[in-house]
Amino acid sequence: MKKILMVCLGNICRSPLAQGILESKVNSENVFVDSAGTGAYHVGNLPDKRSIKVAKNNGINITNQTARKFEVSDFDAFDCIYAMDESNCQHILRLARSDEDKSKVYLILNELHPNKNQSVPDPYYGGVQGFENVYNMLNDACDVIASKLS
């Protein structure tokens, strides 16, 4: 079984959406998807209600998720770790214990635009449109990831 981890800052906006989107595109018997945040700001909380809403509007339920903090042990538990932006990617890489750990870490939008190192913008302080834009970016990136996993 392949294990994929999606990571953003607080694990309530982008990474829960990425988790839900990818889960909707893969066979759960072959692929396990989870999400985490580099910060512990929202540990134990549900995803942001705007993320829940945009997911629901697209036929995805993410209300079974609760925020958790990224741990060094995640390098052992997951085959692939997708960061939503450069800042979180660098945070994860600083925690890496080896080149093997580092080799598991990717910027998610590089799946769409290789080597461009583009970030999924954090929609937290914006309106609903920002969440819809993030959903569309992640949906496109998860299409590519899902095709690689099948």
MODELLER restraints for C-alpha pairs under 7 A, 6 or more apart:
rsr = mdl.restraints
at = mdl.atoms
rsr.add(forms.Gaussian(group=physical.xy_distance, feature=features.Distance(at['CA:1:A'], at['CA:30:A']), mean=4.84, stdev=0.5))
rsr.add(forms.Gaussian(group=physical.xy_distance, feature=features.Distance(at['CA:1:A'], at['CA:31:A']), mean=5.51, stdev=0.5))
rsr.add(forms.Gaussian(group=physical.xy_distance, feature=features.Distance(at['CA:2:A'], at['CA:30:A']), mean=6.35, stdev=0.5))
rsr.add(forms.Gaussian(group=physical.xy_distance, feature=features.Distance(at['CA:2:A'], at['CA:31:A']), mean=4.80, stdev=0.5))
rsr.add(forms.Gaussian(group=physical.xy_distance, feature=features.Distance(at['CA:2:A'], at['CA:32:A']), mean=6.23, stdev=0.5))
rsr.add(forms.Gaussian(group=physical.xy_distance, feature=features.Distance(at['CA:2:A'], at['CA:79:A']), mean=6.38, stdev=0.5))
rsr.add(forms.Gaussian(group=physical.xy_distance, feature=features.Distance(at['CA:3:A'], at['CA:31:A']), mean=5.84, stdev=0.5))
rsr.add(forms.Gaussian(group=physical.xy_distance, feature=features.Distance(at['CA:3:A'], at['CA:32:A']), mean=4.74, stdev=0.5))
rsr.add(forms.Gaussian(group=physical.xy_distance, feature=features.Distance(at['CA:3:A'], at['CA:33:A']), mean=5.92, stdev=0.5))
rsr.add(forms.Gaussian(group=physical.xy_distance, feature=features.Distance(at['CA:3:A'], at['CA:78:A']), mean=4.86, stdev=0.5))
rsr.add(forms.Gaussian(group=physical.xy_distance, feature=features.Distance(at['CA:3:A'], at['CA:79:A']), mean=5.31, stdev=0.5))
rsr.add(forms.Gaussian(group=physical.xy_distance, feature=features.Distance(at['CA:3:A'], at['CA:80:A']), mean=6.69, stdev=0.5))
rsr.add(forms.Gaussian(group=physical.xy_distance, feature=features.Distance(at['CA:4:A'], at['CA:32:A']), mean=6.20, stdev=0.5))
rsr.add(forms.Gaussian(group=physical.xy_distance, feature=features.Distance(at['CA:4:A'], at['CA:33:A']), mean=4.82, stdev=0.5))
rsr.add(forms.Gaussian(group=physical.xy_distance, feature=features.Distance(at['CA:4:A'], at['CA:34:A']), mean=6.44, stdev=0.5))
rsr.add(forms.Gaussian(group=physical.xy_distance, feature=features.Distance(at['CA:4:A'], at['CA:78:A']), mean=5.74, stdev=0.5))
rsr.add(forms.Gaussian(group=physical.xy_distance, feature=features.Distance(at['CA:4:A'], at['CA:79:A']), mean=6.09, stdev=0.5))
rsr.add(forms.Gaussian(group=physical.xy_distance, feature=features.Distance(at['CA:4:A'], at['CA:80:A']), mean=5.01, stdev=0.5))
rsr.add(forms.Gaussian(group=physical.xy_distance, feature=features.Distance(at['CA:4:A'], at['CA:81:A']), mean=5.97, stdev=0.5))
rsr.add(forms.Gaussian(group=physical.xy_distance, feature=features.Distance(at['CA:5:A'], at['CA:33:A']), mean=5.84, stdev=0.5))
rsr.add(forms.Gaussian(group=physical.xy_distance, feature=features.Distance(at['CA:5:A'], at['CA:34:A']), mean=4.94, stdev=0.5))
rsr.add(forms.Gaussian(group=physical.xy_distance, feature=features.Distance(at['CA:5:A'], at['CA:35:A']), mean=5.18, stdev=0.5))
rsr.add(forms.Gaussian(group=physical.xy_distance, feature=features.Distance(at['CA:5:A'], at['CA:78:A']), mean=6.43, stdev=0.5))
rsr.add(forms.Gaussian(group=physical.xy_distance, feature=features.Distance(at['CA:5:A'], at['CA:80:A']), mean=6.30, stdev=0.5))
rsr.add(forms.Gaussian(group=physical.xy_distance, feature=features.Distance(at['CA:5:A'], at['CA:81:A']), mean=4.71, stdev=0.5))
rsr.add(forms.Gaussian(group=physical.xy_distance, feature=features.Distance(at['CA:5:A'], at['CA:82:A']), mean=6.12, stdev=0.5))
rsr.add(forms.Gaussian(group=physical.xy_distance, feature=features.Distance(at['CA:6:A'], at['CA:15:A']), mean=5.13, stdev=0.5))
rsr.add(forms.Gaussian(group=physical.xy_distance, feature=features.Distance(at['CA:6:A'], at['CA:18:A']), mean=6.44, stdev=0.5))
rsr.add(forms.Gaussian(group=physical.xy_distance, feature=features.Distance(at['CA:6:A'], at['CA:19:A']), mean=6.21, stdev=0.5))
rsr.add(forms.Gaussian(group=physical.xy_distance, feature=features.Distance(at['CA:6:A'], at['CA:34:A']), mean=6.30, stdev=0.5))
rsr.add(forms.Gaussian(group=physical.xy_distance, feature=features.Distance(at['CA:6:A'], at['CA:35:A']), mean=4.47, stdev=0.5))
rsr.add(forms.Gaussian(group=physical.xy_distance, feature=features.Distance(at['CA:6:A'], at['CA:36:A']), mean=6.40, stdev=0.5))
rsr.add(forms.Gaussian(group=physical.xy_distance, feature=features.Distance(at['CA:6:A'], at['CA:81:A']), mean=5.99, stdev=0.5))
rsr.add(forms.Gaussian(group=physical.xy_distance, feature=features.Distance(at['CA:6:A'], at['CA:82:A']), mean=4.88, stdev=0.5))
rsr.add(forms.Gaussian(group=physical.xy_distance, feature=features.Distance(at['CA:6:A'], at['CA:83:A']), mean=6.14, stdev=0.5))
rsr.add(forms.Gaussian(group=physical.xy_distance, feature=features.Distance(at['CA:7:A'], at['CA:15:A']), mean=5.26, stdev=0.5))
rsr.add(forms.Gaussian(group=physical.xy_distance, feature=features.Distance(at['CA:7:A'], at['CA:35:A']), mean=5.62, stdev=0.5))
rsr.add(forms.Gaussian(group=physical.xy_distance, feature=features.Distance(at['CA:7:A'], at['CA:36:A']), mean=4.97, stdev=0.5))
rsr.add(forms.Gaussian(group=physical.xy_distance, feature=features.Distance(at['CA:7:A'], at['CA:37:A']), mean=5.34, stdev=0.5))
rsr.add(forms.Gaussian(group=physical.xy_distance, feature=features.Distance(at['CA:7:A'], at['CA:82:A']), mean=6.01, stdev=0.5))
rsr.add(forms.Gaussian(group=physical.xy_distance, feature=features.Distance(at['CA:7:A'], at['CA:83:A']), mean=4.81, stdev=0.5))
rsr.add(forms.Gaussian(group=physical.xy_distance, feature=features.Distance(at['CA:7:A'], at['CA:84:A']), mean=6.14, stdev=0.5))
rsr.add(forms.Gaussian(group=physical.xy_distance, feature=features.Distance(at['CA:8:A'], at['CA:14:A']), mean=6.23, stdev=0.5))
rsr.add(forms.Gaussian(group=physical.xy_distance, feature=features.Distance(at['CA:8:A'], at['CA:15:A']), mean=5.40, stdev=0.5))
rsr.add(forms.Gaussian(group=physical.xy_distance, feature=features.Distance(at['CA:8:A'], at['CA:36:A']), mean=6.75, stdev=0.5))
rsr.add(forms.Gaussian(group=physical.xy_distance, feature=features.Distance(at['CA:8:A'], at['CA:37:A']), mean=4.96, stdev=0.5))
rsr.add(forms.Gaussian(group=physical.xy_distance, feature=features.Distance(at['CA:8:A'], at['CA:38:A']), mean=6.41, stdev=0.5))
rsr.add(forms.Gaussian(group=physical.xy_distance, feature=features.Distance(at['CA:8:A'], at['CA:83:A']), mean=6.07, stdev=0.5))
rsr.add(forms.Gaussian(group=physical.xy_distance, feature=features.Distance(at['CA:8:A'], at['CA:84:A']), mean=5.35, stdev=0.5))
rsr.add(forms.Gaussian(group=physical.xy_distance, feature=features.Distance(at['CA:8:A'], at['CA:88:A']), mean=6.16, stdev=0.5))
rsr.add(forms.Gaussian(group=physical.xy_distance, feature=features.Distance(at['CA:9:A'], at['CA:37:A']), mean=4.70, stdev=0.5))
rsr.add(forms.Gaussian(group=physical.xy_distance, feature=features.Distance(at['CA:9:A'], at['CA:38:A']), mean=4.98, stdev=0.5))
rsr.add(forms.Gaussian(group=physical.xy_distance, feature=features.Distance(at['CA:9:A'], at['CA:39:A']), mean=5.49, stdev=0.5))
rsr.add(forms.Gaussian(group=physical.xy_distance, feature=features.Distance(at['CA:9:A'], at['CA:88:A']), mean=6.43, stdev=0.5))
rsr.add(forms.Gaussian(group=physical.xy_distance, feature=features.Distance(at['CA:10:A'], at['CA:37:A']), mean=4.64, stdev=0.5))
rsr.add(forms.Gaussian(group=physical.xy_distance, feature=features.Distance(at['CA:10:A'], at['CA:38:A']), mean=6.58, stdev=0.5))
rsr.add(forms.Gaussian(group=physical.xy_distance, feature=features.Distance(at['CA:10:A'], at['CA:39:A']), mean=5.42, stdev=0.5))
rsr.add(forms.Gaussian(group=physical.xy_distance, feature=features.Distance(at['CA:10:A'], at['CA:40:A']), mean=6.57, stdev=0.5))
rsr.add(forms.Gaussian(group=physical.xy_distance, feature=features.Distance(at['CA:10:A'], at['CA:41:A']), mean=5.89, stdev=0.5))
rsr.add(forms.Gaussian(group=physical.xy_distance, feature=features.Distance(at['CA:10:A'], at['CA:42:A']), mean=5.97, stdev=0.5))
rsr.add(forms.Gaussian(group=physical.xy_distance, feature=features.Distance(at['CA:11:A'], at['CA:35:A']), mean=6.75, stdev=0.5))
rsr.add(forms.Gaussian(group=physical.xy_distance, feature=features.Distance(at['CA:11:A'], at['CA:36:A']), mean=5.16, stdev=0.5))
rsr.add(forms.Gaussian(group=physical.xy_distance, feature=features.Distance(at['CA:11:A'], at['CA:37:A']), mean=4.34, stdev=0.5))
rsr.add(forms.Gaussian(group=physical.xy_distance, feature=features.Distance(at['CA:11:A'], at['CA:67:A']), mean=5.17, stdev=0.5))
rsr.add(forms.Gaussian(group=physical.xy_distance, feature=features.Distance(at['CA:11:A'], at['CA:68:A']), mean=6.69, stdev=0.5))
rsr.add(forms.Gaussian(group=physical.xy_distance, feature=features.Distance(at['CA:12:A'], at['CA:46:A']), mean=6.78, stdev=0.5))
rsr.add(forms.Gaussian(group=physical.xy_distance, feature=features.Distance(at['CA:12:A'], at['CA:47:A']), mean=4.04, stdev=0.5))
rsr.add(forms.Gaussian(group=physical.xy_distance, feature=features.Distance(at['CA:12:A'], at['CA:48:A']), mean=5.16, stdev=0.5))
rsr.add(forms.Gaussian(group=physical.xy_distance, feature=features.Distance(at['CA:12:A'], at['CA:67:A']), mean=6.20, stdev=0.5))
rsr.add(forms.Gaussian(group=physical.xy_distance, feature=features.Distance(at['CA:13:A'], at['CA:47:A']), mean=6.12, stdev=0.5))
rsr.add(forms.Gaussian(group=physical.xy_distance, feature=features.Distance(at['CA:13:A'], at['CA:48:A']), mean=5.69, stdev=0.5))
rsr.add(forms.Gaussian(group=physical.xy_distance, feature=features.Distance(at['CA:13:A'], at['CA:51:A']), mean=5.59, stdev=0.5))
rsr.add(forms.Gaussian(group=physical.xy_distance, feature=features.Distance(at['CA:13:A'], at['CA:124:A']), mean=6.77, stdev=0.5))
rsr.add(forms.Gaussian(group=physical.xy_distance, feature=features.Distance(at['CA:15:A'], at['CA:35:A']), mean=5.61, stdev=0.5))
rsr.add(forms.Gaussian(group=physical.xy_distance, feature=features.Distance(at['CA:15:A'], at['CA:36:A']), mean=6.87, stdev=0.5))
rsr.add(forms.Gaussian(group=physical.xy_distance, feature=features.Distance(at['CA:16:A'], at['CA:35:A']), mean=6.02, stdev=0.5))
rsr.add(forms.Gaussian(group=physical.xy_distance, feature=features.Distance(at['CA:16:A'], at['CA:47:A']), mean=6.45, stdev=0.5))
rsr.add(forms.Gaussian(group=physical.xy_distance, feature=features.Distance(at['CA:16:A'], at['CA:62:A']), mean=6.92, stdev=0.5))
rsr.add(forms.Gaussian(group=physical.xy_distance, feature=features.Distance(at['CA:17:A'], at['CA:51:A']), mean=6.46, stdev=0.5))
rsr.add(forms.Gaussian(group=physical.xy_distance, feature=features.Distance(at['CA:17:A'], at['CA:55:A']), mean=6.74, stdev=0.5))
rsr.add(forms.Gaussian(group=physical.xy_distance, feature=features.Distance(at['CA:17:A'], at['CA:135:A']), mean=6.81, stdev=0.5))
rsr.add(forms.Gaussian(group=physical.xy_distance, feature=features.Distance(at['CA:18:A'], at['CA:138:A']), mean=5.86, stdev=0.5))
rsr.add(forms.Gaussian(group=physical.xy_distance, feature=features.Distance(at['CA:19:A'], at['CA:33:A']), mean=5.89, stdev=0.5))
rsr.add(forms.Gaussian(group=physical.xy_distance, feature=features.Distance(at['CA:19:A'], at['CA:34:A']), mean=5.82, stdev=0.5))
rsr.add(forms.Gaussian(group=physical.xy_distance, feature=features.Distance(at['CA:19:A'], at['CA:35:A']), mean=6.03, stdev=0.5))
rsr.add(forms.Gaussian(group=physical.xy_distance, feature=features.Distance(at['CA:20:A'], at['CA:60:A']), mean=6.47, stdev=0.5))
rsr.add(forms.Gaussian(group=physical.xy_distance, feature=features.Distance(at['CA:20:A'], at['CA:62:A']), mean=5.86, stdev=0.5))
rsr.add(forms.Gaussian(group=physical.xy_distance, feature=features.Distance(at['CA:21:A'], at['CA:139:A']), mean=6.24, stdev=0.5))
rsr.add(forms.Gaussian(group=physical.xy_distance, feature=features.Distance(at['CA:21:A'], at['CA:142:A']), mean=6.79, stdev=0.5))
rsr.add(forms.Gaussian(group=physical.xy_distance, feature=features.Distance(at['CA:22:A'], at['CA:142:A']), mean=5.44, stdev=0.5))
rsr.add(forms.Gaussian(group=physical.xy_distance, feature=features.Distance(at['CA:22:A'], at['CA:146:A']), mean=6.82, stdev=0.5))
rsr.add(forms.Gaussian(group=physical.xy_distance, feature=features.Distance(at['CA:23:A'], at['CA:33:A']), mean=6.28, stdev=0.5))
rsr.add(forms.Gaussian(group=physical.xy_distance, feature=features.Distance(at['CA:25:A'], at['CA:146:A']), mean=6.15, stdev=0.5))
rsr.add(forms.Gaussian(group=physical.xy_distance, feature=features.Distance(at['CA:26:A'], at['CA:146:A']), mean=6.07, stdev=0.5))
rsr.add(forms.Gaussian(group=physical.xy_distance, feature=features.Distance(at['CA:36:A'], at['CA:67:A']), mean=6.35, stdev=0.5))
rsr.add(forms.Gaussian(group=physical.xy_distance, feature=features.Distance(at['CA:36:A'], at['CA:68:A']), mean=5.12, stdev=0.5))
rsr.add(forms.Gaussian(group=physical.xy_distance, feature=features.Distance(at['CA:36:A'], at['CA:69:A']), mean=5.27, stdev=0.5))
rsr.add(forms.Gaussian(group=physical.xy_distance, feature=features.Distance(at['CA:36:A'], at['CA:70:A']), mean=5.13, stdev=0.5))
rsr.add(forms.Gaussian(group=physical.xy_distance, feature=features.Distance(at['CA:37:A'], at['CA:68:A']), mean=6.17, stdev=0.5))
rsr.add(forms.Gaussian(group=physical.xy_distance, feature=features.Distance(at['CA:37:A'], at['CA:69:A']), mean=4.80, stdev=0.5))
rsr.add(forms.Gaussian(group=physical.xy_distance, feature=features.Distance(at['CA:37:A'], at['CA:70:A']), mean=5.41, stdev=0.5))
rsr.add(forms.Gaussian(group=physical.xy_distance, feature=features.Distance(at['CA:38:A'], at['CA:69:A']), mean=5.76, stdev=0.5))
rsr.add(forms.Gaussian(group=physical.xy_distance, feature=features.Distance(at['CA:38:A'], at['CA:70:A']), mean=5.32, stdev=0.5))
rsr.add(forms.Gaussian(group=physical.xy_distance, feature=features.Distance(at['CA:38:A'], at['CA:88:A']), mean=6.53, stdev=0.5))
rsr.add(forms.Gaussian(group=physical.xy_distance, feature=features.Distance(at['CA:39:A'], at['CA:69:A']), mean=6.04, stdev=0.5))
rsr.add(forms.Gaussian(group=physical.xy_distance, feature=features.Distance(at['CA:40:A'], at['CA:68:A']), mean=6.94, stdev=0.5))
rsr.add(forms.Gaussian(group=physical.xy_distance, feature=features.Distance(at['CA:40:A'], at['CA:69:A']), mean=5.32, stdev=0.5))
rsr.add(forms.Gaussian(group=physical.xy_distance, feature=features.Distance(at['CA:42:A'], at['CA:67:A']), mean=5.98, stdev=0.5))
rsr.add(forms.Gaussian(group=physical.xy_distance, feature=features.Distance(at['CA:43:A'], at['CA:67:A']), mean=4.69, stdev=0.5))
rsr.add(forms.Gaussian(group=physical.xy_distance, feature=features.Distance(at['CA:43:A'], at['CA:68:A']), mean=4.74, stdev=0.5))
rsr.add(forms.Gaussian(group=physical.xy_distance, feature=features.Distance(at['CA:43:A'], at['CA:69:A']), mean=6.56, stdev=0.5))
rsr.add(forms.Gaussian(group=physical.xy_distance, feature=features.Distance(at['CA:44:A'], at['CA:66:A']), mean=5.17, stdev=0.5))
rsr.add(forms.Gaussian(group=physical.xy_distance, feature=features.Distance(at['CA:44:A'], at['CA:67:A']), mean=5.08, stdev=0.5))
rsr.add(forms.Gaussian(group=physical.xy_distance, feature=features.Distance(at['CA:44:A'], at['CA:68:A']), mean=6.35, stdev=0.5))
rsr.add(forms.Gaussian(group=physical.xy_distance, feature=features.Distance(at['CA:45:A'], at['CA:66:A']), mean=5.17, stdev=0.5))
rsr.add(forms.Gaussian(group=physical.xy_distance, feature=features.Distance(at['CA:45:A'], at['CA:67:A']), mean=5.35, stdev=0.5))
rsr.add(forms.Gaussian(group=physical.xy_distance, feature=features.Distance(at['CA:46:A'], at['CA:63:A']), mean=6.49, stdev=0.5))
rsr.add(forms.Gaussian(group=physical.xy_distance, feature=features.Distance(at['CA:46:A'], at['CA:65:A']), mean=6.05, stdev=0.5))
rsr.add(forms.Gaussian(group=physical.xy_distance, feature=features.Distance(at['CA:46:A'], at['CA:66:A']), mean=4.72, stdev=0.5))
rsr.add(forms.Gaussian(group=physical.xy_distance, feature=features.Distance(at['CA:46:A'], at['CA:67:A']), mean=6.33, stdev=0.5))
rsr.add(forms.Gaussian(group=physical.xy_distance, feature=features.Distance(at['CA:47:A'], at['CA:65:A']), mean=6.86, stdev=0.5))
rsr.add(forms.Gaussian(group=physical.xy_distance, feature=features.Distance(at['CA:47:A'], at['CA:66:A']), mean=6.65, stdev=0.5))
rsr.add(forms.Gaussian(group=physical.xy_distance, feature=features.Distance(at['CA:47:A'], at['CA:67:A']), mean=6.96, stdev=0.5))
rsr.add(forms.Gaussian(group=physical.xy_distance, feature=features.Distance(at['CA:50:A'], at['CA:128:A']), mean=6.47, stdev=0.5))
rsr.add(forms.Gaussian(group=physical.xy_distance, feature=features.Distance(at['CA:50:A'], at['CA:131:A']), mean=6.79, stdev=0.5))
rsr.add(forms.Gaussian(group=physical.xy_distance, feature=features.Distance(at['CA:51:A'], at['CA:131:A']), mean=6.41, stdev=0.5))
rsr.add(forms.Gaussian(group=physical.xy_distance, feature=features.Distance(at['CA:52:A'], at['CA:62:A']), mean=6.03, stdev=0.5))
rsr.add(forms.Gaussian(group=physical.xy_distance, feature=features.Distance(at['CA:52:A'], at['CA:63:A']), mean=6.69, stdev=0.5))
rsr.add(forms.Gaussian(group=physical.xy_distance, feature=features.Distance(at['CA:54:A'], at['CA:131:A']), mean=6.78, stdev=0.5))
rsr.add(forms.Gaussian(group=physical.xy_distance, feature=features.Distance(at['CA:54:A'], at['CA:132:A']), mean=6.25, stdev=0.5))
rsr.add(forms.Gaussian(group=physical.xy_distance, feature=features.Distance(at['CA:55:A'], at['CA:61:A']), mean=6.31, stdev=0.5))
rsr.add(forms.Gaussian(group=physical.xy_distance, feature=features.Distance(at['CA:55:A'], at['CA:62:A']), mean=6.95, stdev=0.5))
rsr.add(forms.Gaussian(group=physical.xy_distance, feature=features.Distance(at['CA:72:A'], at['CA:95:A']), mean=6.35, stdev=0.5))
rsr.add(forms.Gaussian(group=physical.xy_distance, feature=features.Distance(at['CA:75:A'], at['CA:101:A']), mean=5.73, stdev=0.5))
rsr.add(forms.Gaussian(group=physical.xy_distance, feature=features.Distance(at['CA:79:A'], at['CA:104:A']), mean=6.25, stdev=0.5))
rsr.add(forms.Gaussian(group=physical.xy_distance, feature=features.Distance(at['CA:80:A'], at['CA:104:A']), mean=4.74, stdev=0.5))
rsr.add(forms.Gaussian(group=physical.xy_distance, feature=features.Distance(at['CA:80:A'], at['CA:105:A']), mean=6.25, stdev=0.5))
rsr.add(forms.Gaussian(group=physical.xy_distance, feature=features.Distance(at['CA:81:A'], at['CA:104:A']), mean=5.69, stdev=0.5))
rsr.add(forms.Gaussian(group=physical.xy_distance, feature=features.Distance(at['CA:81:A'], at['CA:105:A']), mean=4.78, stdev=0.5))
rsr.add(forms.Gaussian(group=physical.xy_distance, feature=features.Distance(at['CA:81:A'], at['CA:106:A']), mean=6.23, stdev=0.5))
rsr.add(forms.Gaussian(group=physical.xy_distance, feature=features.Distance(at['CA:82:A'], at['CA:105:A']), mean=5.95, stdev=0.5))
rsr.add(forms.Gaussian(group=physical.xy_distance, feature=features.Distance(at['CA:82:A'], at['CA:106:A']), mean=4.94, stdev=0.5))
rsr.add(forms.Gaussian(group=physical.xy_distance, feature=features.Distance(at['CA:82:A'], at['CA:107:A']), mean=5.53, stdev=0.5))
rsr.add(forms.Gaussian(group=physical.xy_distance, feature=features.Distance(at['CA:82:A'], at['CA:108:A']), mean=5.22, stdev=0.5))
rsr.add(forms.Gaussian(group=physical.xy_distance, feature=features.Distance(at['CA:83:A'], at['CA:89:A']), mean=5.15, stdev=0.5))
rsr.add(forms.Gaussian(group=physical.xy_distance, feature=features.Distance(at['CA:83:A'], at['CA:106:A']), mean=6.08, stdev=0.5))
rsr.add(forms.Gaussian(group=physical.xy_distance, feature=features.Distance(at['CA:83:A'], at['CA:107:A']), mean=4.92, stdev=0.5))
rsr.add(forms.Gaussian(group=physical.xy_distance, feature=features.Distance(at['CA:83:A'], at['CA:108:A']), mean=5.91, stdev=0.5))
rsr.add(forms.Gaussian(group=physical.xy_distance, feature=features.Distance(at['CA:84:A'], at['CA:107:A']), mean=6.06, stdev=0.5))
rsr.add(forms.Gaussian(group=physical.xy_distance, feature=features.Distance(at['CA:84:A'], at['CA:108:A']), mean=5.83, stdev=0.5))
rsr.add(forms.Gaussian(group=physical.xy_distance, feature=features.Distance(at['CA:84:A'], at['CA:119:A']), mean=6.02, stdev=0.5))
rsr.add(forms.Gaussian(group=physical.xy_distance, feature=features.Distance(at['CA:84:A'], at['CA:120:A']), mean=5.38, stdev=0.5))
rsr.add(forms.Gaussian(group=physical.xy_distance, feature=features.Distance(at['CA:85:A'], at['CA:107:A']), mean=6.38, stdev=0.5))
rsr.add(forms.Gaussian(group=physical.xy_distance, feature=features.Distance(at['CA:85:A'], at['CA:119:A']), mean=4.19, stdev=0.5))
rsr.add(forms.Gaussian(group=physical.xy_distance, feature=features.Distance(at['CA:85:A'], at['CA:120:A']), mean=5.76, stdev=0.5))
rsr.add(forms.Gaussian(group=physical.xy_distance, feature=features.Distance(at['CA:86:A'], at['CA:119:A']), mean=6.29, stdev=0.5))
rsr.add(forms.Gaussian(group=physical.xy_distance, feature=features.Distance(at['CA:89:A'], at['CA:107:A']), mean=6.73, stdev=0.5))
rsr.add(forms.Gaussian(group=physical.xy_distance, feature=features.Distance(at['CA:93:A'], at['CA:102:A']), mean=5.94, stdev=0.5))
rsr.add(forms.Gaussian(group=physical.xy_distance, feature=features.Distance(at['CA:96:A'], at['CA:102:A']), mean=5.85, stdev=0.5))
rsr.add(forms.Gaussian(group=physical.xy_distance, feature=features.Distance(at['CA:107:A'], at['CA:117:A']), mean=6.55, stdev=0.5))
rsr.add(forms.Gaussian(group=physical.xy_distance, feature=features.Distance(at['CA:108:A'], at['CA:141:A']), mean=6.63, stdev=0.5))
rsr.add(forms.Gaussian(group=physical.xy_distance, feature=features.Distance(at['CA:109:A'], at['CA:118:A']), mean=5.95, stdev=0.5))
rsr.add(forms.Gaussian(group=physical.xy_distance, feature=features.Distance(at['CA:109:A'], at['CA:119:A']), mean=6.63, stdev=0.5))
rsr.add(forms.Gaussian(group=physical.xy_distance, feature=features.Distance(at['CA:109:A'], at['CA:141:A']), mean=6.09, stdev=0.5))
rsr.add(forms.Gaussian(group=physical.xy_distance, feature=features.Distance(at['CA:110:A'], at['CA:116:A']), mean=6.32, stdev=0.5))
rsr.add(forms.Gaussian(group=physical.xy_distance, feature=features.Distance(at['CA:110:A'], at['CA:117:A']), mean=5.98, stdev=0.5))
rsr.add(forms.Gaussian(group=physical.xy_distance, feature=features.Distance(at['CA:110:A'], at['CA:118:A']), mean=6.94, stdev=0.5))
rsr.add(forms.Gaussian(group=physical.xy_distance, feature=features.Distance(at['CA:111:A'], at['CA:141:A']), mean=5.78, stdev=0.5))
rsr.add(forms.Gaussian(group=physical.xy_distance, feature=features.Distance(at['CA:111:A'], at['CA:144:A']), mean=6.41, stdev=0.5))
rsr.add(forms.Gaussian(group=physical.xy_distance, feature=features.Distance(at['CA:112:A'], at['CA:141:A']), mean=5.66, stdev=0.5))
rsr.add(forms.Gaussian(group=physical.xy_distance, feature=features.Distance(at['CA:120:A'], at['CA:134:A']), mean=6.52, stdev=0.5))
rsr.add(forms.Gaussian(group=physical.xy_distance, feature=features.Distance(at['CA:121:A'], at['CA:134:A']), mean=6.99, stdev=0.5))
rsr.add(forms.Gaussian(group=physical.xy_distance, feature=features.Distance(at['CA:123:A'], at['CA:130:A']), mean=5.12, stdev=0.5))
rsr.add(forms.Gaussian(group=physical.xy_distance, feature=features.Distance(at['CA:123:A'], at['CA:131:A']), mean=5.67, stdev=0.5))
